[in-house]
Structure formats: C-alpha cells, structure tokens
Amino acid sequence: MTHEEIHSDLSLFALGSLDPDERRVIEEHLATGCDSCQGELAIWREVVGAVALAGQEAAPPDLKPALLQRLRPTTTPPKVVPLRRWSVIVPLAAAAIAVFALALVRDAGMRRDLEQQHQLVASLQTELTSAHGNLQRVTELLATRENDVASLRTALAAAQASLAVIQAPGLQLVHLKQTPQAKPAEGHVLMSAESGRALFYAFDLPAVPPDKAYELWWISEKEGPIQAGLFHPDPNGLGRVEASVPAGVGTIQAAAVTIEPAAGVPKPSGPMVLLGSVSS
C-alpha cells in the first residue's frame, strides 16, 4: 500500500473494519514513526469516540482545545499534525496559525480525492439537469395514468428537491462506509453549508423490524451528534433523506447512520452501520 492509501484508510483502521492483512500493513507503517499518519489516526479515534453510541446524555468533548494544544510551545519542537478531514475554526489569533498550518500540510492525495468528488458531483449535476428536462413529459403522463398519480407526483417532488440541492452553492460530497459487524452497505451525502441543505442516499441497507428505523446524524464540533432524519430503506435497500445542515454548532466533522427506535432518539443509542468524514 502507498502512503496515500494508508492515510486514506486510517478512519477504517480506527473503527477496526480492515482485514488482518491491511491492518498489519498499517501497523507496520505506524511503527516506522510516521508523524502524519499517527496524527491523523489520533484525530479519527477522537471522532469515532464523539459518536457516543452508548447513549450518554452529555455532548462529546470539543475537539478544538485538543487541536489548539498541539499548537502551543513545548520544551521540544512541536510536531505539525495534518488535519486532512476538517478544519478548526476559532475566533482567536490561534485560528490563523491553524489555518496556515493546514494549508501547508495538505498533500497530493487530498487534492486527488477532492478532484474525484468534484467530478462525481459534476456528473450528478448533468444527470439531474437532464432529468429536469423530462419533467414536462412526466407531467403529461400523469394525466393518462390516474392510478399512478400519487407515486409519480412523489417521484417528481423528490427529483425537484434533489435538483435544488445539487444546484446549491458550496456543494460537498461525503462518502459513508459500513462499520465493523455491519452488513456491506454505503451512503452518500450531498450537502451545502451555504444553503443549509443536504441530500442523503443509502444503498444496500437491510430491512429493519417495524419498531426500528435508520437515523442519520451530523457529528458536530460543539454539540456532538445532531439528529438529521429518520428513514426506512425500500425493498432494494435504498434509503433517502432530505436534511438541514445545522448552523451555530461549529464544524460538521462527520455523518453517521445508526439503528434506533422507530420514533427516533435525541442522541445515538443503537448500533452504528455507516460513518463518513466531512472534508474541510
């Protein structure tokens, strides 16, 4: 594995979801004393801990003090920890130092990942724009198929809502992967902090009992997990949620999906099945 591949898999390493061979390669790499990967792994372990799936009522500790502590002078030369997944926003002079340090340590792997995300978003924009051009034809079909009116109107509204999110400024793509002990599945979040809107899709999720539901969460810097929406996947394992991006809670660091009671809960209490970081 290359250094960039190891760096990209540190989130799964922190969750314990890698196979033994992949885990051994990363452990050997960390044993060489790579400061970049050790720092990234430490931050991922803090994010995973912030999900607080044990049902604690108190919000997870703010990651900001720990990150600022890395910038304070010590008796030995400080190490620069690469914040590849998110940025720290603080109102003091230390914020300028953190942002400057972040800009210096972004590597070619991060730029490659962001470029791939931008290409995927551009492809989705093209497809949805084409679908929008067919809305008139779908509307005419509604008039001749009365039995399908309700389902077609629902699909049309969903397409229009999806298009509105895709066209929002500052669009960002977040990829969610399955966690350990969870069945193979994945998800994608299209979110725009500027417009405060987000669209989530999950794929290949197994059905849950009637008294259970999947719940989407934002993992925030200041308040920890924040409810984003409940959903049930269709028979093909596809789930969809239109969500708002909360403001005034600091940086949105990650998105997660857990299995909860059908009515939902204020904080995660069930098993986590999907998790993905929000890039800065």
Contacts in CASP RR format, 6 or more apart in sequence:
PFRMAT RR
TARGET T0000
AUTHOR 0000-0000-0000
METHOD contacts of the structure
MODEL  1
MTHEEIHSDLSLFALGSLDPDERRVIEEHLATGCDSCQGELAIWREVVGA
VALAGQEAAPPDLKPALLQRLRPTTTPPKVVPLRRWSVIVPLAAAAIAVF
ALALVRDAGMRRDLEQQHQLVASLQTELTSAHGNLQRVTELLATRENDVA
SLRTALAAAQASLAVIQAPGLQLVHLKQTPQAKPAEGHVLMSAESGRALF
YAFDLPAVPPDKAYELWWISEKEGPIQAGLFHPDPNGLGRVEASVPAGVG
TIQAAAVTIEPAAGVPKPSGPMVLLGSVSS
1 9 0 8 1.000
1 22 0 8 1.000
1 25 0 8 1.000
1 26 0 8 1.000
1 29 0 8 1.000
3 29 0 8 1.000
3 34 0 8 1.000
3 36 0 8 1.000
3 37 0 8 1.000
4 107 0 8 1.000
4 108 0 8 1.000
4 109 0 8 1.000
4 112 0 8 1.000
6 25 0 8 1.000
6 26 0 8 1.000
6 29 0 8 1.000
6 37 0 8 1.000
7 36 0 8 1.000
7 37 0 8 1.000
7 40 0 8 1.000
7 84 0 8 1.000
7 107 0 8 1.000
7 109 0 8 1.000
8 109 0 8 1.000
8 113 0 8 1.000
9 18 0 8 1.000
9 22 0 8 1.000
9 26 0 8 1.000
10 26 0 8 1.000
10 37 0 8 1.000
10 40 0 8 1.000
10 41 0 8 1.000
10 44 0 8 1.000
11 44 0 8 1.000
11 85 0 8 1.000
11 275 0 8 1.000
11 276 0 8 1.000
11 277 0 8 1.000
12 18 0 8 1.000
12 177 0 8 1.000
13 23 0 8 1.000
13 26 0 8 1.000
13 41 0 8 1.000
13 44 0 8 1.000
14 41 0 8 1.000
14 44 0 8 1.000
14 45 0 8 1.000
14 47 0 8 1.000
14 48 0 8 1.000
15 48 0 8 1.000
15 179 0 8 1.000
15 180 0 8 1.000
15 275 0 8 1.000
16 23 0 8 1.000
16 180 0 8 1.000
17 177 0 8 1.000
17 178 0 8 1.000
17 179 0 8 1.000
17 180 0 8 1.000
18 26 0 8 1.000
26 37 0 8 1.000
29 37 0 8 1.000
30 37 0 8 1.000
30 38 0 8 1.000
30 41 0 8 1.000
35 79 0 8 1.000
35 80 0 8 1.000
35 81 0 8 1.000
36 82 0 8 1.000
36 105 0 8 1.000
36 107 0 8 1.000
39 81 0 8 1.000
39 82 0 8 1.000
40 81 0 8 1.000
40 82 0 8 1.000
40 84 0 8 1.000
40 85 0 8 1.000
42 81 0 8 1.000
43 63 0 8 1.000
43 67 0 8 1.000
43 81 0 8 1.000
43 83 0 8 1.000
43 85 0 8 1.000
44 85 0 8 1.000
44 277 0 8 1.000
46 63 0 8 1.000
46 66 0 8 1.000
47 63 0 8 1.000
47 85 0 8 1.000
47 219 0 8 1.000
47 253 0 8 1.000
47 254 0 8 1.000
47 277 0 8 1.000
48 275 0 8 1.000
49 60 0 8 1.000
50 60 0 8 1.000
50 61 0 8 1.000
50 63 0 8 1.000
50 219 0 8 1.000
50 224 0 8 1.000
50 225 0 8 1.000
50 253 0 8 1.000
51 60 0 8 1.000
51 217 0 8 1.000
51 219 0 8 1.000
51 225 0 8 1.000
51 254 0 8 1.000
51 256 0 8 1.000
51 268 0 8 1.000
51 272 0 8 1.000
51 275 0 8 1.000
52 59 0 8 1.000
52 60 0 8 1.000
52 224 0 8 1.000
52 225 0 8 1.000
52 267 0 8 1.000
52 268 0 8 1.000
53 258 0 8 1.000
53 268 0 8 1.000
53 269 0 8 1.000
53 270 0 8 1.000
53 271 0 8 1.000
53 272 0 8 1.000
54 269 0 8 1.000
55 267 0 8 1.000
55 268 0 8 1.000
55 269 0 8 1.000
55 270 0 8 1.000
56 267 0 8 1.000
57 267 0 8 1.000
59 222 0 8 1.000
59 223 0 8 1.000
59 224 0 8 1.000
60 224 0 8 1.000
60 225 0 8 1.000
62 221 0 8 1.000
62 222 0 8 1.000
63 88 0 8 1.000
63 221 0 8 1.000
63 253 0 8 1.000
64 88 0 8 1.000
64 90 0 8 1.000
64 221 0 8 1.000
67 81 0 8 1.000
67 83 0 8 1.000
67 88 0 8 1.000
67 98 0 8 1.000
68 88 0 8 1.000
68 90 0 8 1.000
68 94 0 8 1.000
68 98 0 8 1.000
70 78 0 8 1.000
70 79 0 8 1.000
70 81 0 8 1.000
71 78 0 8 1.000
71 94 0 8 1.000
71 97 0 8 1.000
71 98 0 8 1.000
71 101 0 8 1.000
72 78 0 8 1.000
80 101 0 8 1.000
80 104 0 8 1.000
80 105 0 8 1.000
82 102 0 8 1.000
82 105 0 8 1.000
82 106 0 8 1.000
82 107 0 8 1.000
83 98 0 8 1.000
83 102 0 8 1.000
83 105 0 8 1.000
83 280 0 8 1.000
84 105 0 8 1.000
84 106 0 8 1.000
84 107 0 8 1.000
84 110 0 8 1.000
84 279 0 8 1.000
85 253 0 8 1.000
85 277 0 8 1.000
85 278 0 8 1.000
85 279 0 8 1.000
85 280 0 8 1.000
86 251 0 8 1.000
86 253 0 8 1.000
86 277 0 8 1.000
86 278 0 8 1.000
86 279 0 8 1.000
86 280 0 8 1.000
87 98 0 8 1.000
87 99 0 8 1.000
87 102 0 8 1.000
87 251 0 8 1.000
87 280 0 8 1.000
88 95 0 8 1.000
88 98 0 8 1.000
88 221 0 8 1.000
88 251 0 8 1.000
89 95 0 8 1.000
89 250 0 8 1.000
89 251 0 8 1.000
90 98 0 8 1.000
102 280 0 8 1.000
110 279 0 8 1.000
113 279 0 8 1.000
114 279 0 8 1.000
117 172 0 8 1.000
117 173 0 8 1.000
117 279 0 8 1.000
120 173 0 8 1.000
121 166 0 8 1.000
121 171 0 8 1.000
121 173 0 8 1.000
121 190 0 8 1.000
124 166 0 8 1.000
124 190 0 8 1.000
125 166 0 8 1.000
125 167 0 8 1.000
128 159 0 8 1.000
128 162 0 8 1.000
128 163 0 8 1.000
128 166 0 8 1.000
129 163 0 8 1.000
131 159 0 8 1.000
131 163 0 8 1.000
132 159 0 8 1.000
132 160 0 8 1.000
132 163 0 8 1.000
135 156 0 8 1.000
135 159 0 8 1.000
135 160 0 8 1.000
138 152 0 8 1.000
138 155 0 8 1.000
138 156 0 8 1.000
139 156 0 8 1.000
141 148 0 8 1.000
141 152 0 8 1.000
142 148 0 8 1.000
142 149 0 8 1.000
142 152 0 8 1.000
142 153 0 8 1.000
145 152 0 8 1.000
158 240 0 8 1.000
161 199 0 8 1.000
161 242 0 8 1.000
162 199 0 8 1.000
164 197 0 8 1.000
165 171 0 8 1.000
165 190 0 8 1.000
165 192 0 8 1.000
165 195 0 8 1.000
165 197 0 8 1.000
165 198 0 8 1.000
165 199 0 8 1.000
165 242 0 8 1.000
166 190 0 8 1.000
166 199 0 8 1.000
168 192 0 8 1.000
168 194 0 8 1.000
168 195 0 8 1.000
168 196 0 8 1.000
168 197 0 8 1.000
169 192 0 8 1.000
169 194 0 8 1.000
169 195 0 8 1.000
170 192 0 8 1.000
170 193 0 8 1.000
170 194 0 8 1.000
170 195 0 8 1.000
171 190 0 8 1.000
171 191 0 8 1.000
171 192 0 8 1.000
172 190 0 8 1.000
172 191 0 8 1.000
172 192 0 8 1.000
172 193 0 8 1.000
172 278 0 8 1.000
172 279 0 8 1.000
173 188 0 8 1.000
173 189 0 8 1.000
173 190 0 8 1.000
174 188 0 8 1.000
174 189 0 8 1.000
174 191 0 8 1.000
174 255 0 8 1.000
174 276 0 8 1.000
174 277 0 8 1.000
174 278 0 8 1.000
174 279 0 8 1.000
175 186 0 8 1.000
175 187 0 8 1.000
175 188 0 8 1.000
175 276 0 8 1.000
176 186 0 8 1.000
176 187 0 8 1.000
176 188 0 8 1.000
176 189 0 8 1.000
176 202 0 8 1.000
176 255 0 8 1.000
176 256 0 8 1.000
176 257 0 8 1.000
176 274 0 8 1.000
176 275 0 8 1.000
176 276 0 8 1.000
177 186 0 8 1.000
177 187 0 8 1.000
177 274 0 8 1.000
177 275 0 8 1.000
177 276 0 8 1.000
178 184 0 8 1.000
178 185 0 8 1.000
178 186 0 8 1.000
178 273 0 8 1.000
178 274 0 8 1.000
179 271 0 8 1.000
179 272 0 8 1.000
179 273 0 8 1.000
179 274 0 8 1.000
179 275 0 8 1.000
181 271 0 8 1.000
182 271 0 8 1.000
182 272 0 8 1.000
182 273 0 8 1.000
182 274 0 8 1.000
183 204 0 8 1.000
183 205 0 8 1.000
183 206 0 8 1.000
183 273 0 8 1.000
184 204 0 8 1.000
185 202 0 8 1.000
185 203 0 8 1.000
185 204 0 8 1.000
185 205 0 8 1.000
185 206 0 8 1.000
185 273 0 8 1.000
185 274 0 8 1.000
186 202 0 8 1.000
186 203 0 8 1.000
186 204 0 8 1.000
186 274 0 8 1.000
187 200 0 8 1.000
187 201 0 8 1.000
187 202 0 8 1.000
187 203 0 8 1.000
187 257 0 8 1.000
187 274 0 8 1.000
188 200 0 8 1.000
188 201 0 8 1.000
189 198 0 8 1.000
189 199 0 8 1.000
189 200 0 8 1.000
189 255 0 8 1.000
190 198 0 8 1.000
190 199 0 8 1.000
190 200 0 8 1.000
191 197 0 8 1.000
191 198 0 8 1.000
191 199 0 8 1.000
191 245 0 8 1.000
191 252 0 8 1.000
191 278 0 8 1.000
192 198 0 8 1.000
192 245 0 8 1.000
193 245 0 8 1.000
193 252 0 8 1.000
195 245 0 8 1.000
196 244 0 8 1.000
196 245 0 8 1.000
196 247 0 8 1.000
197 242 0 8 1.000
197 243 0 8 1.000
197 244 0 8 1.000
197 245 0 8 1.000
198 228 0 8 1.000
198 242 0 8 1.000
198 243 0 8 1.000
198 244 0 8 1.000
198 245 0 8 1.000
199 240 0 8 1.000
199 241 0 8 1.000
199 242 0 8 1.000
199 243 0 8 1.000
200 216 0 8 1.000
200 228 0 8 1.000
200 239 0 8 1.000
200 240 0 8 1.000
200 241 0 8 1.000
200 242 0 8 1.000
200 243 0 8 1.000
200 255 0 8 1.000
201 238 0 8 1.000
201 239 0 8 1.000
201 240 0 8 1.000
202 214 0 8 1.000
202 231 0 8 1.000
202 233 0 8 1.000
202 237 0 8 1.000
202 238 0 8 1.000
202 239 0 8 1.000
202 240 0 8 1.000
202 257 0 8 1.000
202 274 0 8 1.000
203 237 0 8 1.000
203 238 0 8 1.000
203 239 0 8 1.000
204 237 0 8 1.000
205 214 0 8 1.000
205 233 0 8 1.000
205 237 0 8 1.000
205 238 0 8 1.000
205 239 0 8 1.000
205 273 0 8 1.000
206 233 0 8 1.000
206 237 0 8 1.000
207 232 0 8 1.000
207 233 0 8 1.000
207 235 0 8 1.000
207 237 0 8 1.000
208 214 0 8 1.000
208 232 0 8 1.000
208 259 0 8 1.000
210 262 0 8 1.000
211 261 0 8 1.000
211 262 0 8 1.000
212 259 0 8 1.000
212 260 0 8 1.000
212 261 0 8 1.000
212 262 0 8 1.000
213 230 0 8 1.000
213 231 0 8 1.000
213 232 0 8 1.000
213 259 0 8 1.000
213 260 0 8 1.000
213 261 0 8 1.000
213 262 0 8 1.000
213 264 0 8 1.000
214 230 0 8 1.000
214 231 0 8 1.000
214 232 0 8 1.000
214 233 0 8 1.000
214 239 0 8 1.000
214 257 0 8 1.000
214 258 0 8 1.000
214 259 0 8 1.000
214 260 0 8 1.000
214 273 0 8 1.000
215 227 0 8 1.000
215 228 0 8 1.000
215 229 0 8 1.000
215 230 0 8 1.000
215 257 0 8 1.000
215 258 0 8 1.000
215 259 0 8 1.000
215 260 0 8 1.000
215 264 0 8 1.000
215 265 0 8 1.000
215 268 0 8 1.000
216 227 0 8 1.000
216 228 0 8 1.000
216 229 0 8 1.000
216 230 0 8 1.000
216 231 0 8 1.000
216 241 0 8 1.000
216 243 0 8 1.000
216 255 0 8 1.000
216 256 0 8 1.000
216 257 0 8 1.000
217 225 0 8 1.000
217 226 0 8 1.000
217 227 0 8 1.000
217 228 0 8 1.000
217 255 0 8 1.000
217 256 0 8 1.000
217 257 0 8 1.000
217 258 0 8 1.000
217 268 0 8 1.000
218 225 0 8 1.000
218 226 0 8 1.000
218 228 0 8 1.000
218 243 0 8 1.000
218 245 0 8 1.000
218 246 0 8 1.000
218 249 0 8 1.000
218 252 0 8 1.000
218 254 0 8 1.000
218 255 0 8 1.000
219 225 0 8 1.000
219 226 0 8 1.000
219 252 0 8 1.000
219 253 0 8 1.000
219 254 0 8 1.000
219 255 0 8 1.000
219 256 0 8 1.000
220 226 0 8 1.000
220 246 0 8 1.000
220 249 0 8 1.000
220 250 0 8 1.000
220 251 0 8 1.000
220 252 0 8 1.000
220 253 0 8 1.000
221 249 0 8 1.000
221 250 0 8 1.000
221 251 0 8 1.000
221 252 0 8 1.000
221 253 0 8 1.000
222 248 0 8 1.000
222 249 0 8 1.000
222 250 0 8 1.000
223 249 0 8 1.000
224 249 0 8 1.000
225 256 0 8 1.000
225 267 0 8 1.000
225 268 0 8 1.000
226 246 0 8 1.000
226 249 0 8 1.000
227 264 0 8 1.000
227 266 0 8 1.000
228 241 0 8 1.000
228 243 0 8 1.000
228 244 0 8 1.000
228 255 0 8 1.000
229 241 0 8 1.000
229 243 0 8 1.000
230 241 0 8 1.000
230 260 0 8 1.000
230 262 0 8 1.000
230 264 0 8 1.000
231 239 0 8 1.000
231 240 0 8 1.000
231 241 0 8 1.000
232 239 0 8 1.000
233 239 0 8 1.000
245 252 0 8 1.000
246 252 0 8 1.000
251 278 0 8 1.000
251 280 0 8 1.000
252 278 0 8 1.000
253 277 0 8 1.000
253 278 0 8 1.000
254 275 0 8 1.000
254 276 0 8 1.000
254 277 0 8 1.000
254 278 0 8 1.000
255 274 0 8 1.000
255 275 0 8 1.000
255 276 0 8 1.000
255 278 0 8 1.000
256 268 0 8 1.000
256 272 0 8 1.000
256 274 0 8 1.000
256 275 0 8 1.000
256 276 0 8 1.000
257 272 0 8 1.000
257 273 0 8 1.000
257 274 0 8 1.000
257 275 0 8 1.000
258 268 0 8 1.000
258 269 0 8 1.000
258 270 0 8 1.000
258 271 0 8 1.000
258 272 0 8 1.000
258 273 0 8 1.000
259 270 0 8 1.000
259 271 0 8 1.000
259 273 0 8 1.000
260 268 0 8 1.000
260 269 0 8 1.000
260 270 0 8 1.000
END
